[in-house]
Every structure is written in C-alpha cells, then in structure tokens.
Amino acid sequence: MPTSAPYPAPHEPLDPQFTVAEKYASVKNTNAGCHPGVLRGATVMNPPNFSLRNTRRRRSLVAAIVVVGVFAAVAVVAALRSGSLVNAGQREPSWHSAQPASLAPPVQPALPPLPEHFTRQPLAWKACSASKPKIRCATIDAPMDYFHPQAGTIKVTFSRFATSVAAKRRGVLLFNPGGPGIEGLGSPWYWSEKLTKDVLDQYDLIGFDPRGVGRSTPIRCGLIENEALPYAPYDPATFTQQAADAKSAAGKCATTGQTTGHISTRNTARDMDLIRVLLGEEKISYFGISYGTYLGAVYTQLYPGRSDRMMLDSNVDPARMGRGFYEGRAIGSARRFTHFTEWAAQRDATYHLGPTPAAVEHTFWGLVDRLKRAPLSIDGRRFTERHARSQMADLSARETDGADFLINLRKAVNGEKNNLYAPEDPGKDDAIASPWLTIMCNDTTTWPQGQQPYLDDLARLKKLYPISWDLETGINACGFWSLHTEPDLTVSNDVPALLLQNEWDLATPREPGDGMHRALRASRLVTVKGAPEHGAYSNGNSCATDIANKYLSTGILPPADVTCPPHSDQRK
C-alpha cells in the first residue's frame, strides 16, 4: 500500500447480514488503498471498505483484483403493472444510428414481453435490519434470461428508505456504489444522511444488490488460490502459470450453472427496470458511482424514455469497458506522473529531486534501474522496481505524497533509514472474484483471447506507458471466456445526465469522464480540477455538490460544462 494515509474505517454496518457496500459511502480522503503497490492488480472501479467480513483482508483483495419519476396516472400505472411499458416486444435501442452499416455491430433482438407473474408479483416489505428499521427490503423474482423469461428465475433484493414528505414526492432515486460485484442494499441508509433535504423530500431512496451479488442469487465459481485473483501484474517468470490459472477460472465459471452466463450489466439494468415497474413508477432517477456510472449509462441506452434525473460520478468510458478500462487507467497514470515531474521541478529547492521535469524523471528511473538489479527487503517482504512504479503512479496526483515517496525510495536504495512500505500479499476470495469476473467477462468480447494476444498487447503498452504498462493488464479469465450471450453494447444516446469527475482520480481518471461525456451527448460534465479523490460528490467540493444538489432537486443541468476549482482539503 502506498505511504499516504489509509482509508477510514467503514461506516457502521446495519448488521452482519446486511453488508454495506458503499465504497463511496465511507471514503473521504485518498485513493491510497486502491492500488497497494504491485499487488494493485485488477482493482474494482472503486476503493475498498465494503465488507463486514474480515475487513482488512477484503480491502486487500478488492485492491488486488478494484441512484423516479413523477407518479403516473392510473392508466399508466396499469400499463406499467401489466408490463406493457416494460418489454412490450420493443427493441431495446442499442447501437449508434450514425455508424456506417458495414461497421455497425449486430442489431440486438427485441425482448419478449414479461409474463405477469414477474410484472404483477407482490412486494413483501420487511425490515432489512433490526438496527435500521426505517429501511425496508423486498426480494423479487427476475428472469434469469430476459430473452427467455420462462427459462428460470433469480432472486433480486432491493431496499427502500421512503421520503417523509409525501406532498413533495417526485419518485424514486436508485443507487449503485460501484464494483462490479459490490452490494448496494445499504445505500439508502448512507445517502439519507448525506443528501440535502430538498433532495430527500422528493425521493424514496432505493438500493439493491445486483444480480450475482449479496442477497441477489450470489455467484460462486469455486475459485481457489490464484484463480481468485481476476488480475495479477504481468510477470514473465510466472506468465504461463498465470495463464493456466486464468483458463482454470474461466472453466470453473463456465461449469457453475446456467445462471452465470446471465450475470451482466445489461441484465442488471433490466432488473432495475423491473424494480421500476413493481414500484409503479414511470421513470427512475439514478445516482451511480464508478462502475455504477457504466450501469447507469447502460440503463439510459436500453430505456432512454424511462431515465429521469441521471447523475454519474467518477465515470467509466463505455467505449472502453473491459480491458480498455485498464489501459485508460494506464493513460491516467502516465499523465499524473508527467504532472508530478513538473510540480517537483518547480520545488527543487525543497525536495531536491531535479530542477527540470526531465531531471525528476531521471531521478525516478535511475532508482528503478537500481531496483531491477537489487530489489529491497522491507519488513521481510520483497520490494521490486514494479512496487516502485506502482506506488509512484498512485501517489503522483498527491504531489507532496509523491515527493515524500521518492525521497524515501532514494534513501532505501542508498541503504539509509526510510519509511517505505511493502504491500502485503493480496487476499483471494471467491465471493468477490466470481461476480467480478462474471460481469466483466460477460459484458464485452474486447479482451485478448489466449496467451499470445496478451503478450502482444503488453509489448504495445510497455512502449506507451512505461510507468504502469503491466500493473493491471495481465492475463485473466476473460481471455478464455465462453459464456457471452449477447453482442457487445454501444452506449450512444441523447439522454440528459450530470457527470461529476475529479481530474486526478486514480481509479477512474479524467479521460474516462470525457469518454462518458461523448457517449451521453446531452450530458453536462463537471470536472473538479486538481482533485485526486475517487468520488467528486462525497469529497465535498462545494462547486460540484451545489450543481449536483440543484440537478437532483430541480432537474436543471448547467447550460455548459463546468470546471470547479479545488478546495484546500483536496490539495493536502
């Protein structure tokens, strides 16, 4: 783990059975836990702090592998309940109509109407937790396969924190805290204490465990040891074994059962729409964070007419979902490092790392070269050049932390007393790895297939992004996946949305925010300049939160994109 301050402890759990999966909920400061050095691996798209079961171990694992409309008239509600506004044989809009016919992906088939035993099923509300009785939970049956709704069902559990001001109620606000593979039942509890009164008066707050996760038919592939690491950094000495572990993981997931091939972002979006129907709502509003931004974007693509106020924070580029997401992070790491060398050169009298950006780079790469020849031992653990690159990439956006790290790295290499930290071995947990792999691999076919394509792509990345080319781009089970049930989805539409983005976010850099802005053409992008945290709203920049609160309470978007200045706490 990098040397900056650790994450604060998770907020109070509802109870051991009601796992609160709010990365966004509790993280107030750094991305430090997101990438513990070389073990950063396939981080989910949001920081850890999500489990009540062995928090420290789960934090290490998550690092290693890394939110509705107006009441409808009686006739409309009847139509909703009957399912005629759910999947009435209409094709889900999917592909950008401006694409040349020769380049357009396959047109997605229309979904059949859902039978009434799905759309008219009763909701049996009960307390989610004895300690939080105002939050009520219900479990519903959803089609395992929306194209074949009679082929089987899965359970989906969602929660509700109802507004206490019925006269002002607008609808429901759904949340997703990120992931993929992160529980969300606790979201209403957390956000009921964070959102403004103007917002809380208007919405019932709705959380849910996405299919395959938590209380919603959890997926377990039976992964053990290194199979349960969706990613490991590329290592030429162990690549053959890494590939064997990845292939084994894919094989185990393929034989787990029929459900596994239907655990995907698109089907989770369809579950969200089924929740909308059962709640009797014409539209939903939505607040998604990190991976949750992609889920929200997919919902707008499948159900543009049912999307009300859509707010996406810490964005994923829909065009880069899958392996491209991790290349996007490598791009962000390279840009942060360039920024750091410029900052440090301007302060050479303080830090003595070099009077020019090139000199600062020379200082760092010189130490990396020495570590290649002679790795260190820190606290009994091996510290290699890859640890140095990973921590430098992670800390570059927090300039003083980056400078302190580089100073301590120089001391360590010179045999002097230092404060370096060598990351612990990552945890390995089937409960996290299985849904992560299942969703990421089912969502897209863009992963390199087999060993040699991975090696070819790694050679390309090494030339482009030398500081972080191999940290998150090693081979994983998606390179051997066989469960795809739908063609890849292109997100490209004119649904209005508000996008919040911190410029130097480690988990979801600025570039993916630009990509989401391109995909949602009617969106407005609010960028917090110089902010390194993951989560613009939760980190309290008043410029960004004022815009967000106004949008959720009034539906009014800014007339143009906005760049917010950083506040002092975000630069410490």
C-alpha positions as CSV (number, residue, x, y, z in Angstrom):
1,M,0.0,0.0,0.0
2,P,1.3,3.5,-0.7
3,T,2.6,5.6,2.1
4,S,-0.3,8.1,2.3
5,A,-3.0,7.8,4.9
6,P,-5.2,4.7,4.9
7,Y,-8.9,4.7,4.3
8,P,-11.1,5.5,7.3
9,A,-13.0,2.5,8.8
10,P,-16.3,1.6,7.0
11,H,-19.3,3.3,8.4
12,E,-21.5,1.5,10.9
13,P,-22.9,-1.8,9.4
14,L,-26.6,-2.4,9.6
15,D,-25.9,-5.9,10.8
16,P,-23.6,-8.8,9.7
17,Q,-26.2,-10.0,7.2
18,F,-26.8,-6.5,5.7
19,T,-23.4,-5.9,4.2
20,V,-23.0,-2.2,3.3
21,A,-21.1,-2.0,0.0
22,E,-20.6,1.8,-0.2
23,K,-17.1,2.5,-1.3
24,Y,-18.3,5.9,-1.9
25,A,-20.1,5.9,1.3
26,S,-17.1,6.0,3.6
27,V,-14.1,7.1,1.6
28,K,-13.3,10.7,2.5
29,N,-9.7,11.1,1.5
30,T,-7.2,9.2,-0.6
31,N,-7.0,6.5,-3.2
32,A,-4.2,5.0,-1.1
33,G,-5.9,1.7,-0.6
34,C,-7.0,1.3,-4.2
35,H,-3.7,0.1,-5.5
36,P,-1.3,-1.4,-2.9
37,G,1.8,-1.3,-4.9
38,V,2.5,-4.2,-7.3
39,L,-0.5,-6.0,-5.8
40,R,-2.9,-3.5,-7.2
41,G,-3.9,-6.0,-9.9
42,A,-7.5,-5.8,-11.1
43,T,-8.9,-3.3,-8.8
44,V,-12.6,-2.8,-8.9
45,M,-13.5,0.6,-10.1
46,N,-14.0,2.0,-6.6
47,P,-11.9,1.8,-3.5
48,P,-12.3,-0.8,-0.8
49,N,-14.1,-0.6,2.6
50,F,-17.1,-2.6,1.6
51,S,-17.2,-5.7,3.6
52,L,-18.0,-6.6,7.2
53,R,-16.4,-9.9,6.9
54,N,-12.7,-9.6,7.6
55,T,-12.4,-6.0,6.5
56,R,-8.6,-5.8,6.2
57,R,-8.4,-9.0,4.1
58,R,-11.3,-7.9,1.9
59,R,-9.8,-4.4,1.5
60,S,-6.6,-6.0,0.3
61,L,-8.4,-8.2,-2.1
62,V,-10.6,-5.6,-3.6
63,A,-7.4,-3.6,-4.2
64,A,-5.8,-6.5,-5.9
65,I,-8.5,-7.7,-8.1
66,V,-10.7,-2.8,-8.0
67,V,-29.1,6.3,-7.5
68,V,-38.1,8.1,-10.3
69,G,-40.1,10.0,-12.0
70,V,-43.5,11.6,-11.4
71,F,-46.4,9.5,-10.1
72,A,-48.1,8.1,-13.1
73,A,-51.8,8.4,-13.8
74,V,-54.0,5.4,-13.1
75,A,-53.9,4.3,-16.7
76,V,-50.2,4.5,-16.9
77,V,-49.7,2.6,-13.7
78,A,-52.0,-0.1,-15.0
79,A,-49.8,-0.3,-18.1
80,L,-46.7,-0.5,-16.0
81,R,-48.1,-3.3,-13.9
82,S,-49.1,-5.2,-16.9
83,G,-45.6,-5.0,-18.3
84,S,-46.7,-3.2,-21.4
85,L,-44.2,-0.4,-20.7
86,V,-41.5,-2.8,-19.7
87,N,-40.6,-5.0,-22.6
88,A,-43.6,-4.8,-24.8
89,G,-41.8,-6.6,-27.6
90,Q,-40.0,-3.4,-28.4
91,R,-36.4,-3.4,-29.4
92,E,-34.0,-2.0,-26.8
93,P,-32.2,0.9,-28.6
94,S,-28.6,-0.1,-28.6
95,W,-26.4,1.0,-31.5
96,H,-25.4,4.5,-32.7
97,S,-27.5,5.1,-35.7
98,A,-24.8,7.2,-37.3
99,Q,-22.4,4.2,-37.7
100,P,-21.8,3.0,-41.2
101,A,-23.8,-0.1,-41.9
102,S,-20.6,-2.0,-42.7
103,L,-19.1,-1.2,-39.3
104,A,-22.3,-1.4,-37.2
105,P,-22.4,-4.2,-34.6
106,P,-25.2,-6.8,-34.8
107,V,-28.6,-5.4,-34.1
108,Q,-29.9,-6.7,-30.8
109,P,-33.0,-8.8,-30.9
110,A,-36.2,-7.5,-29.3
111,L,-37.0,-8.7,-25.8
112,P,-40.3,-10.5,-25.4
113,P,-43.0,-9.1,-23.0
114,L,-42.5,-10.2,-19.5
115,P,-45.2,-12.5,-18.1
116,E,-47.5,-11.1,-15.4
117,H,-46.0,-13.3,-12.7
118,F,-43.0,-11.1,-13.0
119,T,-44.7,-7.7,-13.5
120,R,-47.5,-8.2,-11.0
121,Q,-45.7,-10.0,-8.2
122,P,-46.4,-8.6,-4.8
123,L,-43.7,-6.9,-2.8
124,A,-43.3,-8.3,0.7
125,W,-41.6,-5.5,2.6
126,K,-39.7,-6.2,5.8
127,A,-37.0,-4.6,7.8
128,C,-33.6,-5.1,6.3
129,S,-32.0,-4.8,9.7
130,A,-33.2,-4.6,13.3
131,S,-30.9,-1.7,13.9
132,K,-32.2,0.3,10.9
133,P,-36.0,-0.4,10.8
134,K,-36.8,2.5,8.5
135,I,-35.1,0.8,5.7
136,R,-37.3,-1.9,4.2
137,C,-36.3,-4.7,2.0
138,A,-38.1,-6.8,-0.6
139,T,-37.0,-9.8,-2.7
140,I,-38.4,-10.4,-6.1
141,D,-38.1,-13.0,-8.9
142,A,-36.5,-11.7,-12.0
143,P,-35.9,-13.7,-15.2
144,M,-32.6,-15.4,-15.4
145,D,-32.7,-14.7,-19.1
146,Y,-34.8,-11.8,-20.3
147,F,-34.8,-13.2,-23.8
148,H,-36.3,-16.4,-22.5
149,P,-38.2,-15.4,-19.3
150,Q,-39.7,-18.8,-18.8
151,A,-36.3,-20.4,-18.6
152,G,-35.8,-19.8,-14.9
153,T,-35.6,-17.1,-12.2
154,I,-33.2,-15.5,-9.9
155,K,-33.8,-13.6,-6.7
156,V,-33.1,-9.8,-6.6
157,T,-33.2,-8.0,-3.3
158,F,-33.7,-4.2,-3.0
159,S,-34.2,-1.7,-0.2
160,R,-36.2,1.5,0.3
161,F,-35.9,4.5,2.5
162,A,-39.2,6.3,1.9
163,T,-39.5,10.1,1.9
164,S,-41.4,11.5,4.9
165,V,-42.8,14.4,2.8
166,A,-45.5,12.7,0.6
167,A,-46.7,16.0,-0.8
168,K,-43.3,16.7,-2.3
169,R,-42.5,13.2,-3.5
170,R,-41.4,13.0,-7.1
171,G,-40.4,9.3,-7.4
172,V,-37.5,7.0,-6.6
173,L,-33.8,7.5,-6.7
174,L,-31.8,4.4,-7.3
175,F,-28.1,4.0,-6.3
176,N,-25.2,1.8,-7.3
177,P,-22.0,2.2,-5.3
178,G,-19.7,0.6,-7.9
179,G,-17.8,-2.6,-8.4
180,P,-18.7,-4.6,-10.3
181,G,-19.7,-7.2,-7.7
182,I,-20.4,-4.8,-4.8
183,E,-23.5,-5.0,-2.7
184,G,-25.8,-1.9,-2.6
185,L,-28.6,-2.6,-0.1
186,G,-27.1,-0.1,2.4
187,S,-27.0,2.8,0.0
188,P,-30.3,4.4,1.1
189,W,-29.2,4.4,4.7
190,Y,-25.9,6.2,3.9
191,W,-27.3,8.7,1.5
192,S,-30.3,9.5,3.7
193,E,-27.6,11.1,6.0
194,K,-25.7,12.9,3.2
195,L,-28.1,14.3,0.6
196,T,-29.8,17.6,1.1
197,K,-33.3,18.0,2.4
198,D,-34.5,19.3,-0.9
199,V,-33.5,16.0,-2.5
200,L,-34.6,13.7,0.3
201,D,-38.1,15.2,0.4
202,Q,-38.6,14.3,-3.2
203,Y,-37.5,10.7,-3.4
204,D,-37.8,7.3,-2.0
205,L,-34.1,6.1,-1.9
206,I,-33.7,2.7,-3.4
207,G,-30.6,0.4,-3.1
208,F,-30.2,-3.1,-4.4
209,D,-27.7,-5.9,-4.6
210,P,-27.1,-6.5,-8.3
211,R,-27.8,-10.0,-9.6
212,G,-25.0,-12.4,-8.7
213,V,-24.0,-10.4,-5.5
214,G,-25.0,-10.4,-1.9
215,R,-28.7,-11.3,-1.4
216,S,-29.4,-11.4,-5.1
217,T,-28.5,-15.0,-6.1
218,P,-24.8,-14.7,-5.4
219,I,-22.4,-16.4,-7.9
220,R,-19.6,-18.6,-6.7
221,C,-17.4,-20.3,-9.3
222,G,-15.4,-22.2,-6.7
223,L,-12.2,-20.3,-7.4
224,I,-9.2,-21.1,-5.2
225,E,-5.8,-19.6,-4.7
226,N,-4.6,-17.5,-7.7
227,E,-7.8,-18.4,-9.7
228,A,-9.5,-15.9,-7.3
229,L,-7.3,-13.1,-8.5
230,P,-9.0,-11.7,-11.5
231,Y,-5.8,-9.9,-12.3
232,A,-2.2,-10.2,-11.4
233,P,0.6,-7.9,-12.7
234,Y,2.4,-9.4,-15.7
235,D,5.5,-11.3,-14.7
236,P,7.4,-13.1,-17.5
237,A,8.6,-15.7,-15.0
238,T,5.1,-16.8,-14.0
239,F,3.1,-15.8,-17.0
240,T,2.5,-19.4,-18.1
241,Q,1.1,-20.3,-14.7
242,Q,-0.9,-17.1,-14.6
243,A,-2.5,-18.1,-17.9
244,A,-3.2,-21.6,-16.6
245,D,-4.9,-20.1,-13.5
246,A,-7.0,-17.8,-15.7
247,K,-8.0,-20.6,-18.0
248,S,-9.0,-22.7,-15.0
249,A,-11.1,-19.9,-13.5
250,A,-12.9,-19.4,-16.8
251,G,-13.6,-23.2,-17.0
252,K,-14.9,-23.3,-13.5
253,C,-17.3,-20.4,-14.1
254,A,-18.4,-22.0,-17.3
255,T,-19.5,-25.1,-15.4
256,T,-21.0,-23.4,-12.4
257,G,-24.5,-23.4,-13.9
258,Q,-26.8,-21.7,-16.4
259,T,-27.2,-18.6,-14.4
260,T,-23.6,-17.5,-14.7
261,G,-23.9,-16.5,-18.4
262,H,-26.6,-14.1,-17.5
263,I,-24.9,-12.1,-14.8
264,S,-24.1,-8.9,-16.7
265,T,-24.5,-5.2,-16.6
266,R,-27.3,-5.3,-19.2
267,N,-29.3,-7.8,-17.2
268,T,-28.8,-5.8,-14.0
269,A,-30.2,-2.7,-15.9
270,R,-33.2,-4.8,-16.9
271,D,-33.6,-5.8,-13.2
272,M,-33.6,-2.1,-12.4
273,D,-36.4,-1.6,-14.8
274,L,-38.4,-4.5,-13.3
275,I,-38.0,-2.8,-9.9
276,R,-39.3,0.4,-11.5
277,V,-42.4,-1.5,-12.7
278,L,-43.1,-3.2,-9.4
279,L,-42.8,0.2,-7.6
280,G,-45.4,1.6,-10.0
281,E,-43.0,4.3,-11.4
282,E,-43.0,5.8,-14.9
283,K,-39.3,6.7,-14.7
284,I,-36.3,6.3,-12.4
285,S,-33.7,8.7,-11.2
286,Y,-30.3,7.3,-10.6
287,F,-27.0,8.1,-8.8
288,G,-24.2,5.8,-9.8
289,I,-20.6,5.9,-8.8
290,S,-17.6,4.4,-10.5
291,Y,-18.7,1.1,-12.2
292,G,-22.2,2.3,-11.3
293,T,-21.8,5.0,-13.9
294,Y,-21.5,2.4,-16.6
295,L,-24.6,0.6,-15.2
296,G,-26.5,3.9,-15.4
297,A,-25.3,4.6,-18.9
298,V,-26.4,1.1,-20.0
299,Y,-29.8,1.8,-18.5
300,T,-30.1,5.1,-20.5
301,Q,-29.2,3.1,-23.6
302,L,-31.8,0.4,-23.0
303,Y,-34.5,2.6,-21.6
304,P,-34.0,6.2,-22.7
305,G,-37.7,7.1,-22.1
306,R,-37.6,5.8,-18.6
307,S,-34.5,7.7,-17.5
308,D,-35.3,10.8,-15.4
309,R,-32.5,12.5,-13.4
310,M,-29.3,10.6,-14.0
311,M,-26.2,11.5,-12.1
312,L,-23.0,9.7,-12.7
313,D,-19.9,10.3,-10.5
314,S,-16.3,9.0,-11.2
315,N,-17.0,7.8,-14.7
316,V,-16.2,4.8,-16.7
317,D,-15.9,5.3,-20.5
318,P,-18.5,2.9,-22.0
319,A,-16.4,2.6,-25.2
320,R,-13.5,1.2,-23.1
321,M,-15.4,-1.2,-20.9
322,G,-13.4,-4.3,-20.3
323,R,-9.7,-4.4,-20.9
324,G,-9.8,-0.9,-22.4
325,F,-10.7,0.4,-19.0
326,Y,-7.4,-0.7,-17.6
327,E,-5.5,0.8,-20.5
328,G,-7.4,4.1,-19.7
329,R,-6.0,3.9,-16.2
330,A,-2.5,3.4,-17.6
331,I,-3.1,6.6,-19.6
332,G,-4.1,8.4,-16.5
333,S,-1.1,7.2,-14.6
334,A,1.2,8.4,-17.3
335,R,-0.4,11.9,-17.3
336,R,-0.3,12.1,-13.5
337,F,3.4,11.3,-13.5
338,T,4.1,13.9,-16.0
339,H,2.2,16.4,-13.9
340,F,4.3,15.3,-10.8
341,T,7.6,15.8,-12.5
342,E,6.6,19.4,-13.5
343,W,5.4,20.1,-9.9
344,A,8.5,18.7,-8.3
345,A,10.9,20.5,-10.7
346,Q,9.3,23.8,-9.6
347,R,10.1,22.9,-6.0
348,D,13.6,21.5,-6.4
349,A,14.9,23.8,-3.6
350,T,12.6,21.9,-1.2
351,Y,12.7,18.3,-2.4
352,H,15.9,18.1,-4.4
353,L,14.5,15.7,-7.0
354,G,15.7,17.6,-10.0
355,P,15.5,21.2,-11.4
356,T,13.6,20.2,-14.6
357,P,10.9,17.7,-15.3
358,A,13.4,15.6,-17.2
359,A,15.7,15.6,-14.2
360,V,12.9,14.4,-11.9
361,E,12.2,11.6,-14.3
362,H,15.9,10.8,-14.4
363,T,15.9,10.6,-10.6
364,F,13.0,8.2,-10.5
365,W,14.1,5.9,-13.4
366,G,17.6,5.8,-12.1
367,L,16.2,4.3,-8.8
368,V,14.0,1.9,-10.8
369,D,17.1,0.6,-12.6
370,R,18.9,0.0,-9.4
371,L,15.9,-1.9,-8.0
372,K,15.9,-4.1,-11.1
373,R,19.5,-5.1,-10.3
374,A,19.0,-5.3,-6.5
375,P,15.4,-5.5,-5.1
376,L,15.0,-4.5,-1.5
377,S,13.6,-6.3,1.5
378,I,11.2,-4.2,3.6
379,D,9.5,-5.7,6.7
380,G,10.5,-9.1,5.4
381,R,8.8,-8.6,2.1
382,R,10.4,-8.2,-1.3
383,F,10.2,-4.6,-2.8
384,T,10.9,-4.6,-6.5
385,E,11.0,-2.0,-9.3
386,R,7.4,-2.8,-10.0
387,H,6.4,-1.8,-6.5
388,A,8.2,1.5,-7.0
389,R,6.5,2.2,-10.3
390,S,3.1,1.3,-8.9
391,Q,3.4,3.5,-5.8
392,M,4.9,6.4,-7.8
393,A,2.0,6.1,-10.3
394,D,-0.5,6.0,-7.5
395,L,0.9,9.0,-5.5
396,S,1.8,11.3,-8.3
397,A,-1.5,13.2,-8.1
398,R,-0.9,13.9,-4.4
399,E,2.2,15.8,-5.1
400,T,3.7,16.1,-1.6
401,D,3.0,12.4,-1.0
402,G,4.7,11.6,-4.3
403,A,7.7,13.7,-3.3
404,D,7.9,12.0,0.1
405,F,7.8,8.6,-1.5
406,L,10.5,9.4,-4.0
407,I,12.7,10.8,-1.2
408,N,12.2,7.6,0.8
409,L,12.8,5.4,-2.2
410,R,16.1,7.1,-2.7
411,K,17.0,6.6,1.0
412,A,16.1,3.0,0.8
413,V,18.1,2.3,-2.3
414,N,21.1,4.1,-0.7
415,G,20.8,1.9,2.4
416,E,19.5,4.8,4.6
417,K,16.7,4.8,7.1
418,N,13.3,5.2,5.3
419,N,9.6,4.9,5.6
420,L,8.9,2.7,2.6
421,Y,6.1,0.2,2.8
422,A,6.0,-3.2,1.0
423,P,2.5,-4.3,0.2
424,E,1.1,-7.5,1.7
425,D,0.0,-10.4,-0.4
426,P,-3.5,-9.9,-1.7
427,G,-6.4,-11.7,-0.3
428,K,-8.1,-14.3,-2.5
429,D,-11.9,-14.5,-2.2
430,D,-14.2,-16.4,-4.5
431,A,-17.1,-14.2,-3.2
432,I,-15.6,-11.2,-4.8
433,A,-13.7,-12.7,-7.7
434,S,-16.6,-14.7,-9.2
435,P,-19.1,-11.8,-9.7
436,W,-16.3,-9.5,-10.8
437,L,-15.1,-11.9,-13.5
438,T,-18.6,-12.9,-14.5
439,I,-19.7,-9.4,-15.1
440,M,-16.6,-8.1,-16.7
441,C,-16.2,-11.0,-19.0
442,N,-19.9,-11.3,-20.0
443,D,-20.1,-7.6,-20.7
444,T,-17.7,-7.4,-23.6
445,T,-15.7,-9.5,-26.1
446,T,-12.8,-7.0,-26.3
447,W,-10.4,-9.0,-24.1
448,P,-7.4,-10.5,-25.9
449,Q,-8.1,-14.2,-26.4
450,G,-5.3,-16.6,-25.3
451,Q,-1.8,-16.1,-24.2
452,Q,-0.1,-14.6,-27.3
453,P,-2.6,-11.8,-27.9
454,Y,-2.0,-10.7,-24.3
455,L,1.8,-10.7,-24.8
456,D,1.5,-8.7,-28.0
457,D,-0.7,-6.1,-26.3
458,L,1.6,-5.9,-23.3
459,A,4.5,-5.1,-25.7
460,R,2.5,-2.3,-27.1
461,L,1.5,-0.9,-23.7
462,K,5.1,-1.0,-22.5
463,K,6.2,1.4,-25.2
464,L,3.3,3.8,-24.5
465,Y,3.0,3.8,-20.7
466,P,6.3,2.7,-19.1
467,I,5.3,3.6,-15.5
468,S,2.2,1.4,-15.4
469,W,2.1,-0.7,-18.5
470,D,2.0,-4.1,-16.7
471,L,0.3,-3.4,-13.4
472,E,-3.3,-4.1,-14.3
473,T,-3.1,-5.6,-17.8
474,G,-2.0,-9.2,-17.0
475,I,-4.0,-12.1,-18.3
476,N,-7.2,-13.1,-16.7
477,A,-10.2,-15.4,-17.2
478,C,-11.8,-13.1,-19.8
479,G,-9.1,-14.3,-22.2
480,F,-10.6,-17.8,-22.1
481,W,-14.3,-16.9,-21.6
482,S,-17.1,-18.8,-23.3
483,L,-20.3,-17.6,-21.8
484,H,-21.2,-14.5,-23.9
485,T,-24.9,-14.4,-24.6
486,E,-25.3,-11.0,-26.3
487,P,-23.4,-8.9,-28.8
488,D,-21.3,-6.1,-27.3
489,L,-23.3,-2.9,-26.5
490,T,-22.5,0.5,-27.8
491,V,-23.7,3.4,-25.5
492,S,-24.5,6.4,-27.6
493,N,-27.6,8.5,-26.9
494,D,-29.1,11.9,-26.1
495,V,-30.4,11.2,-22.6
496,P,-29.6,14.2,-20.3
497,A,-27.3,13.4,-17.5
498,L,-25.0,15.1,-15.0
499,L,-21.4,13.8,-14.9
500,L,-19.1,14.5,-12.0
501,Q,-15.4,13.9,-12.4
502,N,-12.3,14.6,-10.3
503,E,-9.4,15.4,-12.6
504,W,-6.7,13.2,-10.9
505,D,-8.9,10.4,-9.8
506,L,-6.7,7.3,-9.6
507,A,-9.5,4.6,-10.1
508,T,-11.4,6.5,-12.8
509,P,-9.2,9.2,-14.3
510,R,-10.4,12.3,-16.2
511,E,-10.1,10.6,-19.6
512,P,-13.0,8.1,-18.9
513,G,-15.1,11.0,-17.8
514,D,-14.5,12.6,-21.2
515,G,-15.5,9.3,-22.8
516,M,-18.8,9.1,-20.9
517,H,-19.5,12.7,-22.0
518,R,-19.0,11.7,-25.6
519,A,-21.3,8.7,-25.2
520,L,-24.1,10.6,-23.4
521,R,-24.3,13.5,-25.8
522,A,-26.8,15.6,-23.9
523,S,-24.8,15.3,-20.6
524,R,-23.0,18.1,-18.8
525,L,-19.6,17.3,-17.4
526,V,-18.5,18.9,-14.1
527,T,-14.7,18.5,-13.5
528,V,-13.1,19.2,-10.2
529,K,-9.7,20.5,-11.2
530,G,-6.7,19.1,-9.3
531,A,-8.8,16.7,-7.2
532,P,-7.3,13.2,-6.7
533,E,-10.1,11.5,-4.8
534,H,-12.4,8.8,-6.1
535,G,-15.8,10.4,-5.8
536,A,-16.5,14.0,-6.5
537,Y,-19.7,14.4,-4.5
538,S,-18.6,12.6,-1.4
539,N,-15.4,14.7,-1.1
540,G,-17.4,17.9,-0.6
541,N,-16.2,20.3,-3.3
542,S,-19.0,22.9,-2.9
543,C,-18.9,23.9,-6.5
544,A,-19.6,20.3,-7.6
545,T,-22.0,19.4,-4.8
546,D,-24.1,22.5,-5.3
547,I,-24.6,21.7,-9.0
548,A,-25.4,18.1,-8.1
549,N,-27.9,19.0,-5.5
550,K,-29.6,21.5,-7.8
551,Y,-29.9,18.9,-10.5
552,L,-31.4,16.2,-8.3
553,S,-33.9,18.6,-6.7
554,T,-34.9,20.6,-9.9
555,G,-33.7,18.6,-12.9
556,I,-31.8,21.6,-14.2
557,L,-28.5,20.9,-15.8
558,P,-25.8,23.6,-16.2
559,P,-26.0,25.4,-19.5
560,A,-22.5,24.2,-20.3
561,D,-19.7,22.0,-18.9
562,V,-18.2,23.3,-15.7
563,T,-14.7,23.2,-14.3
564,C,-14.6,23.6,-10.5
565,P,-11.6,24.8,-8.6
566,P,-10.2,22.5,-6.0
567,H,-10.8,23.4,-2.3
568,S,-7.8,23.4,0.0
569,D,-8.6,20.0,1.6
570,Q,-8.4,18.3,-1.8
571,R,-4.8,19.5,-2.3
572,K,-3.4,18.4,1.0
